[in-house]
Structure formats: structure tokens, C-alpha cells
Amino acid sequence: MQTFSATEFTACNKDGLFTQSQLETLAWMAEGKENFAIGILRGHGEPGAKKLTSQVMHKLECNNRCLAIARAFSRGYLKAKTAAEKAADAAKNNAAKAIAGVLIVISGITAGTGTGDSFLRTASSRSQGVYRVRWEEVLPANHGSAA
């Protein structure tokens, strides 16, 4: 059985009614996400998310999101996560954030040009409400000067 777990809800494809992308869209709809946000979360634009939400509502024989979510719950396609499931997800997210942080630090250290700490060389200065990067400090000396 296909499933997709969002933050608060899990969508289950118990009888093969939905495709995987429709199942994911159903879970995000239950979270209260709008088409724009669903498009970003799924890695495509708002028109694609709008089409998927329309397909989900059509399969549930609904004309609005609220009714679609209610029918999905009543038919067993959606269920709320338990506190234990939420805690397990939080632990996974914290571990992923720690790993990402370590990778960012390592990439910053290895990206240095040999003239000092690369983190310090990418500092920005604020000028008239606009952040401007000092490219002459970012680029290595053999790449010429920036105008």
C-alpha cells in the first residue's frame, strides 16, 4: 500500500485510487497548503499543483477542498499522525539538519582559495538598503578584478 507522510497527516492509497503524486497532494491539502505551496513542495509550479488538486477532488467526487479532505478521512485515505510518529519525524529532521550543517562547514573550508577563511571573504556590506557582495574579496587574485 502506498503512503505519503506530511507533517501532521499520512495519506494512504488503500485501494489504488490515487497516483503517488495525487496521494502526496492530498496529504498537503490536509495540511492546509495552497496550490502555490504544494507546487513548491512537489518541485513544480502552481499550475501543476492546481491540476493535481483538481484530480484529487474529482476522484473523491467533491467540488471543494474541505469536502475532499472530509471524504478522504471518512474513507480511510487520510489519518492523523500520533505523537510517537511526530516525535520520530522530529528526531529524523534534527539529525538531517545536523548533517547538513556539518556538510556546509566542510564545503566552506574546502572551498577556500588559500588566502584565509572563505566564510569571512563572502561577507556583505549594507549600502542604501541593498546588500552588495564585495566580489573583489571573493574571487581569487588570478581572476582579475571586479568592477
NORHU-V276245 format. One record per helix or strand. SS is the DSSP state (helix for helix, strand for strand). FROM is the first residue (numbers start at 0). TO is the last residue. If there is no record, write none. Layout:
ss->SS from->FROM to->TO
ss->SS from->FROM to->TO
This chain:
ss->strand from->1 to->4
ss->strand from->8 to->12
ss->helix from->19 to->29
ss->helix from->34 to->41
ss->helix from->45 to->58
ss->helix from->64 to->73
ss->strand from->77 to->79
ss->helix from->82 to->109
ss->helix from->117 to->120
ss->strand from->123 to->126
ss->strand from->129 to->132
ss->helix from->134 to->137
ss->helix from->140 to->142
